[in-house]
Amino acid sequence: MDESGILITGCNGQLGLALQQRYPSAKKADSAELDITDYEALRALDWTSIHTILNAAAYTNVDGAETREGRIATWQVNAVGASNLARIANEHDLTLLHISTDYVFDGTKNLHVESEQLAPLSVYGASKAAGEVAVMTAEKHYILRSSWVIGDGKNFVRTMLGIGQKGISPTVVADQVGRLTFTNELVRAIEHILAKRADCGIYNISNGGEPASWADITRAIFSEAGFDLTVTDTTTAEYFADKENVAPRPLSSTFDLSKIEQTGFKPRDWRIDLSEYIKKELSK
């Protein structure tokens, strides 16, 4: 594949940074360089050398999306922006690969398959669900649903490492269950899907391995980092009881990965990537 014909939107987010490392010759843009919510700005771009859009742009402040300002921004980026890119993809015969989330589901099923009906609980989830529907209008599209993304940026693992380094024994939610998705694994899945020219449609992608709660993941982080600290379990309801503008979370975020596995992709166990990630973080 001609990497120079790839456009990475949202290039400075966790996934965008990882995509830049994998496709250094790709064209890249953040929101300051290319406003995907502005269809006329997109239309004015020279698309002649582009064959694939990797849409990593998203408003991901889940709780911030519950405020009025956040609600507007969330829908603009996650829904309107996705719709604009789908229009551009059809107009220029481009492939559009779009990243979505477990938040498009209500989390009542223990295992989420690609065909499950959309049932978002939050503003963020609703905007991402709307983005999926919009992207489906592109003739050549892929939607990769990810969960609990960890990469080069603010994320749960880095937060817990910081807490552990301060000697704090935290209380962590134990009734949300899923798998981490490291950005290197998500990039590997994107590369695989494009290289295999897999059938267009929706694919679940996360790391493999046994699902775990955030509390159990914290214990794994502390064990790997050598922190002798106690993690106390709590429920989502108890954790957010005294907080405002809290988005409802799906309690089950575990994906069925069999569809992408049938294309020949073998997800790495999240504990392996977690171990490697922590070693790099602690060596800085």
KEDRENDO-178320 format. One record per residue: residue number from 0; x, y, z of N, C-alpha, C in turn. Coordinates in steps of 0.02 Angstrom, whole numbers. Example, Ala and Ser with C-alpha at 12.3 -4.5 7.8 and 13.67 -1.06 7.14 Angstrom:
# residues 2
{pt 0 {660 -284 390} {615 -225 390} {660 -165 390}}
{pt 1 {642 -112 354} {684 -53 357} {645 2 394}}
//
This chain:
# residues 284
{pt 0 {42 -60 0} {0 0 0} {44 63 0}}
{pt 1 {24 111 -40} {59 175 -43} {42 216 19}}
{pt 2 {88 219 67} {75 254 130} {62 328 120}}
{pt 3 {90 358 68} {81 429 57} {9 446 37}}
{pt 4 {-30 394 21} {-100 404 3} {-147 396 62}}
{pt 5 {-119 391 121} {-159 385 182} {-164 453 216}}
{pt 6 {-224 471 238} {-234 531 279} {-255 509 349}}
{pt 7 {-218 531 399} {-234 517 469} {-266 579 500}}
{pt 8 {-329 574 519} {-360 629 555} {-355 615 630}}
{pt 9 {-355 669 670} {-344 659 742} {-275 633 756}}
{pt 10 {-226 661 720} {-158 631 720} {-121 640 786}}
{pt 11 {-144 684 830} {-108 696 893} {-140 662 954}}
{pt 12 {-191 622 942} {-219 582 997} {-178 519 1008}}
{pt 13 {-198 479 1057} {-160 418 1073} {-153 372 1012}}
{pt 14 {-209 360 977} {-206 317 918} {-172 353 860}}
{pt 15 {-186 417 853} {-156 455 798} {-80 454 801}}
{pt 16 {-52 462 861} {20 460 869} {49 391 850}}
{pt 17 {13 338 869} {35 270 852} {30 259 777}}
{pt 18 {-21 286 745} {-29 279 672} {27 317 636}}
{pt 19 {47 374 663} {101 412 632} {166 371 633}}
{pt 20 {177 335 688} {238 294 692} {236 237 641}}
{pt 21 {177 208 631} {172 153 583} {172 177 511}}
{pt 22 {143 235 498} {139 261 430} {172 330 427}}
{pt 23 {238 332 433} {272 398 436} {265 440 372}}
{pt 24 {250 408 316} {243 445 253} {171 468 241}}
{pt 25 {126 450 286} {56 469 278} {46 544 288}}
{pt 26 {-6 570 258} {-26 638 271} {-63 638 338}}
{pt 27 {-55 690 376} {-85 691 443} {-113 760 458}}
{pt 28 {-166 761 498} {-198 824 516} {-231 818 584}}
{pt 29 {-223 871 624} {-262 876 685} {-317 927 673}}
{pt 30 {-356 942 725} {-414 984 716} {-396 1055 695}}
{pt 31 {-336 1079 714} {-315 1146 694} {-298 1149 620}}
{pt 32 {-276 1094 593} {-256 1092 522} {-314 1073 476}}
{pt 33 {-359 1032 502} {-415 1009 461} {-476 998 506}}
{pt 34 {-526 1040 498} {-587 1036 539} {-636 989 505}}
{pt 35 {-641 928 529} {-685 880 495} {-759 897 505}}
{pt 36 {-774 943 551} {-844 963 560} {-866 1014 507}}
{pt 37 {-818 1039 468} {-831 1089 415} {-827 1055 347}}
{pt 38 {-885 1037 320} {-886 1001 257} {-854 1041 200}}
{pt 39 {-864 1106 199} {-836 1147 145} {-759 1148 149}}
{pt 40 {-732 1147 210} {-660 1144 218} {-633 1077 192}}
{pt 41 {-668 1024 207} {-649 958 181} {-653 956 105}}
{pt 42 {-706 984 79} {-717 983 7} {-663 1020 -31}}
{pt 43 {-635 1073 2} {-584 1114 -30} {-515 1081 -32}}
{pt 44 {-508 1027 7} {-444 992 9} {-431 955 -56}}
{pt 45 {-368 951 -76} {-350 912 -136} {-346 838 -117}}
{pt 46 {-394 799 -141} {-399 729 -124} {-369 683 -177}}
{pt 47 {-339 711 -228} {-318 670 -285} {-266 617 -267}}
{pt 48 {-225 630 -217} {-173 582 -199} {-192 538 -139}}
{pt 49 {-253 547 -113} {-275 509 -54} {-316 449 -77}}
{pt 50 {-303 391 -47} {-344 332 -60} {-378 305 2}}
{pt 51 {-352 323 62} {-379 296 125} {-379 349 179}}
{pt 52 {-435 356 214} {-439 399 272} {-441 356 334}}
{pt 53 {-395 368 381} {-396 334 446} {-422 386 496}}
{pt 54 {-484 379 515} {-515 430 557} {-506 414 631}}
{pt 55 {-454 442 660} {-441 435 731} {-463 496 770}}
{pt 56 {-497 543 736} {-521 603 769} {-583 587 810}}
{pt 57 {-585 611 871} {-644 599 914} {-642 646 974}}
{pt 58 {-700 664 997} {-707 697 1062} {-718 641 1113}}
{pt 59 {-670 632 1158} {-671 573 1202} {-679 589 1276}}
{pt 60 {-692 652 1292} {-703 670 1363} {-774 648 1381}}
{pt 61 {-780 587 1404} {-845 556 1414} {-889 595 1462}}
{pt 62 {-860 618 1517} {-899 657 1565} {-909 729 1541}}
{pt 63 {-859 757 1509} {-865 824 1481} {-921 829 1431}}
{pt 64 {-935 774 1397} {-989 773 1347} {-1057 782 1378}}
{pt 65 {-1062 773 1443} {-1127 780 1477} {-1144 853 1492}}
{pt 66 {-1097 899 1482} {-1111 971 1490} {-1138 998 1424}}
{pt 67 {-1167 1057 1426} {-1196 1085 1365} {-1142 1097 1312}}
{pt 68 {-1087 1129 1332} {-1033 1142 1284} {-1004 1077 1257}}
{pt 69 {-994 1030 1303} {-966 966 1282} {-1013 927 1237}}
{pt 70 {-1078 932 1250} {-1127 897 1209} {-1123 921 1136}}
{pt 71 {-1117 987 1128} {-1113 1015 1060} {-1049 991 1025}}
{pt 72 {-993 997 1060} {-928 977 1031} {-927 903 1014}}
{pt 73 {-955 863 1059} {-956 790 1049} {-993 771 986}}
{pt 74 {-1052 799 978} {-1092 783 919} {-1060 809 855}}
{pt 75 {-1029 867 859} {-997 895 800} {-941 851 775}}
{pt 76 {-897 831 820} {-838 791 800} {-858 718 785}}
{pt 77 {-893 687 832} {-905 615 827} {-959 595 778}}
{pt 78 {-1008 639 766} {-1063 623 720} {-1059 663 655}}
{pt 79 {-1059 730 661} {-1056 772 601} {-990 761 563}}
{pt 80 {-935 759 600} {-870 748 569} {-867 681 532}}
{pt 81 {-892 629 564} {-893 563 532} {-936 564 469}}
{pt 82 {-993 598 473} {-1038 603 415} {-1004 640 357}}
{pt 83 {-969 694 373} {-933 732 321} {-880 689 287}}
{pt 84 {-844 650 326} {-791 608 297} {-822 553 253}}
{pt 85 {-880 527 273} {-914 477 232} {-935 508 165}}
{pt 86 {-959 569 165} {-977 603 103} {-916 611 58}}
{pt 87 {-861 633 88} {-799 643 49} {-775 576 21}}
{pt 88 {-779 523 61} {-757 457 38} {-797 435 -23}}
{pt 89 {-861 446 -21} {-903 427 -79} {-888 471 -140}}
{pt 90 {-878 535 -129} {-865 581 -185} {-800 566 -221}}
{pt 91 {-750 541 -183} {-684 531 -212} {-663 457 -214}}
{pt 92 {-711 412 -202} {-698 340 -205} {-641 319 -158}}
{pt 93 {-646 341 -96} {-594 327 -46} {-618 273 3}}
{pt 94 {-570 240 34} {-585 195 90} {-584 235 154}}
{pt 95 {-636 228 195} {-641 262 259} {-639 211 315}}
{pt 96 {-587 215 356} {-581 171 415} {-591 215 476}}
{pt 97 {-641 198 515} {-664 241 570} {-660 202 636}}
{pt 98 {-638 236 689} {-632 203 754} {-692 219 798}}
{pt 99 {-723 167 824} {-780 175 869} {-764 145 937}}
{pt 100 {-816 129 975} {-807 116 1047} {-859 69 1075}}
{pt 101 {-842 38 1132} {-890 -3 1168} {-948 38 1196}}
{pt 102 {-941 104 1200} {-993 147 1227} {-1055 151 1183}}
{pt 103 {-1053 121 1124} {-1113 119 1082} {-1163 67 1109}}
{pt 104 {-1142 28 1159} {-1185 -23 1190} {-1202 -3 1262}}
{pt 105 {-1255 -34 1288} {-1275 -19 1357} {-1241 -65 1407}}
{pt 106 {-1202 -114 1384} {-1163 -156 1429} {-1203 -208 1465}}
{pt 107 {-1262 -224 1441} {-1303 -275 1475} {-1287 -345 1451}}
{pt 108 {-1252 -352 1396} {-1231 -417 1371} {-1160 -430 1393}}
{pt 109 {-1145 -492 1412} {-1078 -508 1435} {-1027 -506 1380}}
{pt 110 {-1049 -518 1318} {-1003 -519 1261} {-1037 -483 1202}}
{pt 111 {-1003 -434 1175} {-1032 -393 1121} {-1010 -418 1053}}
{pt 112 {-1058 -436 1011} {-1043 -455 942} {-1058 -395 897}}
{pt 113 {-1030 -397 836} {-1036 -340 790} {-1109 -325 773}}
{pt 114 {-1151 -376 772} {-1221 -367 751} {-1267 -343 807}}
{pt 115 {-1241 -335 867} {-1283 -313 923} {-1313 -244 907}}
{pt 116 {-1375 -234 925} {-1408 -170 912} {-1378 -115 955}}
{pt 117 {-1370 -56 925} {-1343 1 961} {-1389 21 1018}}
{pt 118 {-1360 34 1076} {-1400 54 1135} {-1356 96 1182}}
{pt 119 {-1333 154 1158} {-1288 195 1200} {-1323 224 1261}}
{pt 120 {-1284 231 1315} {-1311 259 1377} {-1296 333 1386}}
{pt 121 {-1243 357 1354} {-1217 424 1367} {-1219 467 1304}}
{pt 122 {-1206 532 1313} {-1201 578 1256} {-1143 556 1211}}
{pt 123 {-1086 541 1241} {-1029 517 1203} {-1047 454 1164}}
{pt 124 {-1078 406 1197} {-1096 344 1163} {-1145 355 1107}}
{pt 125 {-1194 400 1118} {-1243 415 1066} {-1211 447 1006}}
{pt 126 {-1164 493 1018} {-1130 527 963} {-1087 478 923}}
{pt 127 {-1055 431 957} {-1015 380 921} {-1060 332 883}}
{pt 128 {-1118 315 911} {-1165 272 875} {-1189 307 812}}
{pt 129 {-1204 372 818} {-1225 410 759} {-1169 413 707}}
{pt 130 {-1107 419 731} {-1050 418 686} {-1044 353 648}}
{pt 131 {-1057 298 683} {-1056 233 649} {-1108 230 593}}
{pt 132 {-1169 252 608} {-1222 251 558} {-1202 293 497}}
{pt 133 {-1171 351 510} {-1150 394 455} {-1095 361 413}}
{pt 134 {-1047 330 447} {-991 298 411} {-1015 241 368}}
{pt 135 {-1069 208 389} {-1096 152 350} {-1122 174 282}}
{pt 136 {-1133 239 273} {-1156 264 207} {-1099 268 157}}
{pt 137 {-1037 263 180} {-979 262 135} {-976 193 102}}
{pt 138 {-970 191 37} {-970 127 2} {-912 82 24}}
{pt 139 {-854 112 35} {-795 74 58} {-778 97 128}}
{pt 140 {-803 60 178} {-793 81 247} {-774 22 292}}
{pt 141 {-737 39 344} {-724 -7 400} {-737 31 465}}
{pt 142 {-771 -1 511} {-781 26 578} {-748 -22 626}}
{pt 143 {-698 1 662} {-664 -40 712} {-684 -16 782}}
{pt 144 {-721 -58 817} {-741 -40 885} {-686 -61 934}}
{pt 145 {-663 -14 974} {-611 -28 1023} {-636 -13 1093}}
{pt 146 {-600 -35 1143} {-619 -24 1212} {-558 -9 1254}}
{pt 147 {-565 37 1302} {-514 49 1353} {-444 59 1323}}
{pt 148 {-438 110 1281} {-377 121 1241} {-320 148 1284}}
{pt 149 {-261 119 1274} {-200 138 1310} {-145 151 1260}}
{pt 150 {-117 211 1262} {-63 228 1216} {-20 284 1245}}
{pt 151 {4 327 1200} {47 383 1220} {4 444 1234}}
{pt 152 {-18 450 1296} {-61 505 1315} {-90 491 1384}}
{pt 153 {-137 533 1405} {-169 523 1470} {-212 461 1467}}
{pt 154 {-200 413 1511} {-240 352 1511} {-239 319 1579}}
{pt 155 {-279 266 1587} {-288 234 1652} {-223 205 1679}}
{pt 156 {-183 173 1637} {-122 140 1661} {-74 193 1688}}
{pt 157 {-65 247 1652} {-20 300 1675} {-46 331 1740}}
{pt 158 {-112 340 1745} {-140 368 1806} {-125 323 1866}}
{pt 159 {-135 258 1857} {-124 211 1912} {-50 204 1929}}
{pt 160 {-7 209 1880} {65 208 1894} {84 269 1936}}
{pt 161 {55 327 1920} {68 387 1958} {44 381 2030}}
{pt 162 {-15 353 2039} {-42 341 2106} {3 293 2145}}
{pt 163 {24 240 2111} {66 190 2144} {134 218 2164}}
{pt 164 {162 262 2122} {227 291 2138} {223 338 2198}}
{pt 165 {162 363 2213} {152 405 2271} {135 364 2334}}
{pt 166 {131 298 2326} {117 254 2383} {44 254 2404}}
{pt 167 {0 273 2359} {-71 276 2376} {-105 209 2359}}
{pt 168 {-144 184 2406} {-185 124 2393} {-254 146 2371}}
{pt 169 {-272 137 2308} {-334 166 2282} {-395 122 2290}}
{pt 170 {-453 153 2284} {-516 119 2278} {-537 123 2204}}
{pt 171 {-550 65 2174} {-559 62 2101} {-622 22 2085}}
{pt 172 {-655 44 2033} {-718 12 2011} {-706 -61 1992}}
{pt 173 {-748 -106 2017} {-740 -177 2005} {-798 -208 1967}}
{pt 174 {-849 -168 1951} {-907 -198 1915} {-909 -179 1841}}
{pt 175 {-858 -145 1816} {-849 -136 1744} {-797 -186 1720}}
{pt 176 {-814 -226 1670} {-770 -281 1648} {-758 -275 1573}}
{pt 177 {-696 -284 1553} {-679 -282 1482} {-606 -300 1472}}
{pt 178 {-579 -277 1415} {-508 -288 1400} {-477 -222 1377}}
{pt 179 {-415 -212 1395} {-378 -155 1370} {-365 -162 1295}}
{pt 180 {-361 -105 1261} {-340 -104 1191} {-279 -58 1186}}
{pt 181 {-221 -87 1179} {-161 -46 1171} {-157 -21 1099}}
{pt 182 {-134 41 1091} {-135 71 1025} {-93 33 975}}
{pt 183 {-38 2 998} {2 -38 951} {-37 -97 924}}
{pt 184 {-82 -124 965} {-124 -180 943} {-179 -156 896}}
{pt 185 {-206 -98 910} {-257 -69 866} {-227 -51 799}}
{pt 186 {-167 -24 798} {-132 -9 735} {-118 -73 697}}
{pt 187 {-98 -125 732} {-84 -189 699} {-148 -217 667}}
{pt 188 {-204 -207 700} {-268 -230 672} {-287 -189 610}}
{pt 189 {-276 -124 614} {-290 -80 556} {-248 -101 496}}
{pt 190 {-184 -111 509} {-138 -132 456} {-161 -198 426}}
{pt 191 {-181 -244 468} {-203 -310 446} {-266 -305 402}}
{pt 192 {-315 -268 426} {-378 -260 390} {-366 -231 320}}
{pt 193 {-324 -179 317} {-311 -147 252} {-270 -192 206}}
{pt 194 {-219 -225 234} {-177 -267 193} {-214 -328 166}}
{pt 195 {-258 -356 207} {-298 -415 187} {-357 -396 142}}
{pt 196 {-371 -330 138} {-430 -306 102} {-491 -346 125}}
{pt 197 {-498 -347 190} {-554 -383 220} {-620 -354 197}}
{pt 198 {-673 -394 203} {-739 -369 184} {-755 -306 225}}
{pt 199 {-785 -258 192} {-804 -196 227} {-855 -212 281}}
{pt 200 {-858 -168 331} {-906 -178 385} {-876 -162 453}}
{pt 201 {-907 -190 505} {-888 -176 574} {-846 -234 601}}
{pt 202 {-793 -217 637} {-750 -267 670} {-737 -245 741}}
{pt 203 {-747 -291 788} {-726 -279 857} {-651 -290 862}}
{pt 204 {-617 -246 900} {-546 -257 911} {-527 -232 981}}
{pt 205 {-495 -277 1018} {-463 -259 1081} {-405 -308 1087}}
{pt 206 {-365 -301 1139} {-318 -355 1154} {-358 -417 1173}}
{pt 207 {-325 -474 1170} {-356 -537 1190} {-344 -550 1264}}
{pt 208 {-357 -611 1285} {-348 -630 1354} {-412 -628 1393}}
{pt 209 {-408 -649 1456} {-467 -650 1499} {-490 -580 1516}}
{pt 210 {-554 -565 1510} {-579 -499 1530} {-566 -488 1605}}
{pt 211 {-561 -424 1623} {-547 -407 1693} {-581 -341 1710}}
{pt 212 {-591 -330 1774} {-618 -266 1797} {-562 -214 1802}}
{pt 213 {-582 -151 1808} {-532 -99 1818} {-492 -111 1883}}
{pt 214 {-524 -137 1934} {-490 -152 1996} {-437 -206 1986}}
{pt 215 {-456 -259 1950} {-408 -313 1937} {-351 -290 1892}}
{pt 216 {-367 -246 1844} {-314 -218 1802} {-266 -177 1843}}
{pt 217 {-293 -140 1892} {-250 -101 1936} {-204 -147 1976}}
{pt 218 {-230 -203 2000} {-188 -252 2036} {-133 -278 1990}}
{pt 219 {-150 -291 1927} {-99 -314 1880} {-46 -261 1868}}
{pt 220 {-67 -198 1865} {-20 -142 1856} {28 -139 1915}}
{pt 221 {0 -141 1975} {41 -136 2035} {89 -195 2041}}
{pt 222 {65 -254 2025} {107 -313 2028} {165 -307 1979}}
{pt 223 {150 -286 1918} {202 -280 1866} {253 -225 1885}}
{pt 224 {228 -172 1917} {272 -116 1934} {308 -127 2001}}
{pt 225 {289 -179 2037} {321 -194 2101} {297 -151 2159}}
{pt 226 {234 -126 2153} {206 -85 2207} {169 -131 2257}}
{pt 227 {188 -128 2319} {156 -168 2372} {99 -127 2402}}
{pt 228 {44 -122 2364} {-13 -81 2384} {-77 -121 2379}}
{pt 229 {-127 -98 2416} {-192 -131 2417} {-241 -95 2371}}
{pt 230 {-279 -133 2332} {-331 -104 2290} {-399 -125 2319}}
{pt 231 {-440 -76 2337} {-506 -89 2366} {-559 -84 2311}}
{pt 232 {-602 -135 2308} {-655 -135 2258} {-712 -88 2277}}
{pt 233 {-742 -58 2226} {-804 -20 2235} {-848 -30 2174}}
{pt 234 {-909 -6 2178} {-953 -9 2120} {-952 57 2082}}
{pt 235 {-974 56 2020} {-978 117 1981} {-1023 168 2014}}
{pt 236 {-1080 145 2039} {-1127 190 2072} {-1097 223 2133}}
{pt 237 {-1061 185 2173} {-1030 212 2233} {-974 261 2216}}
{pt 238 {-935 244 2166} {-877 285 2147} {-898 354 2123}}
{pt 239 {-953 358 2086} {-975 421 2057} {-1032 454 2096}}
{pt 240 {-1047 429 2155} {-1106 452 2193} {-1106 527 2206}}
{pt 241 {-1048 556 2221} {-1046 627 2240} {-1017 671 2184}}
{pt 242 {-1016 646 2122} {-987 683 2067} {-1042 708 2020}}
{pt 243 {-1030 765 1988} {-1079 793 1941} {-1059 779 1869}}
{pt 244 {-1108 785 1824} {-1096 776 1752} {-1060 710 1737}}
{pt 245 {-1083 658 1767} {-1052 592 1757} {-1090 554 1703}}
{pt 246 {-1055 530 1653} {-1086 491 1600} {-1097 419 1624}}
{pt 247 {-1154 391 1610} {-1164 320 1627} {-1117 276 1586}}
{pt 248 {-1088 226 1617} {-1041 181 1585} {-1073 113 1573}}
{pt 249 {-1056 80 1516} {-1076 10 1509} {-1037 -33 1558}}
{pt 250 {-1070 -78 1593} {-1035 -119 1642} {-996 -176 1609}}
{pt 251 {-1022 -200 1552} {-985 -250 1515} {-960 -219 1449}}
{pt 252 {-894 -222 1440} {-864 -194 1379} {-825 -247 1340}}
{pt 253 {-838 -309 1354} {-799 -363 1324} {-825 -379 1254}}
{pt 254 {-780 -378 1206} {-797 -392 1136} {-786 -466 1119}}
{pt 255 {-831 -492 1077} {-819 -555 1041} {-771 -538 985}}
{pt 256 {-712 -569 983} {-661 -553 934} {-658 -603 877}}
{pt 257 {-707 -648 873} {-703 -703 824} {-704 -678 752}}
{pt 258 {-740 -623 738} {-745 -600 669} {-677 -578 642}}
{pt 259 {-640 -538 681} {-574 -516 656} {-525 -575 659}}
{pt 260 {-534 -620 706} {-491 -680 708} {-500 -723 646}}
{pt 261 {-560 -724 619} {-573 -764 558} {-538 -736 497}}
{pt 262 {-515 -673 501} {-476 -645 445} {-402 -662 451}}
{pt 263 {-383 -696 505} {-314 -715 516} {-278 -673 568}}
{pt 264 {-313 -628 600} {-283 -585 651} {-286 -620 719}}
{pt 265 {-229 -622 754} {-226 -653 820} {-211 -600 873}}
{pt 266 {-261 -580 912} {-250 -528 963} {-201 -550 1017}}
{pt 267 {-158 -505 1037} {-111 -518 1092} {-146 -510 1159}}
{pt 268 {-128 -552 1207} {-156 -548 1274} {-140 -479 1303}}
{pt 269 {-189 -448 1334} {-179 -380 1360} {-125 -379 1414}}
{pt 270 {-117 -434 1451} {-67 -435 1504} {4 -431 1476}}
{pt 271 {15 -459 1417} {81 -456 1385} {97 -384 1366}}
{pt 272 {49 -351 1333} {60 -282 1313} {64 -236 1374}}
{pt 273 {26 -252 1427} {30 -212 1488} {99 -216 1518}}
{pt 274 {127 -275 1520} {194 -284 1548} {246 -243 1509}}
{pt 275 {242 -247 1443} {290 -210 1402} {280 -134 1409}}
{pt 276 {217 -113 1413} {201 -42 1420} {230 -15 1486}}
{pt 277 {219 -52 1540} {243 -29 1606} {319 -26 1609}}
{pt 278 {352 -74 1580} {425 -73 1579} {451 -11 1544}}
{pt 279 {419 8 1488} {439 68 1452} {426 131 1494}}
{pt 280 {367 132 1527} {349 191 1567} {397 200 1626}}
{pt 281 {414 146 1659} {458 151 1718} {530 164 1700}}
{pt 282 {548 152 1637} {618 164 1615} {629 236 1593}}
{pt 283 {576 276 1591} {583 346 1568} {616 388 1621}}
//
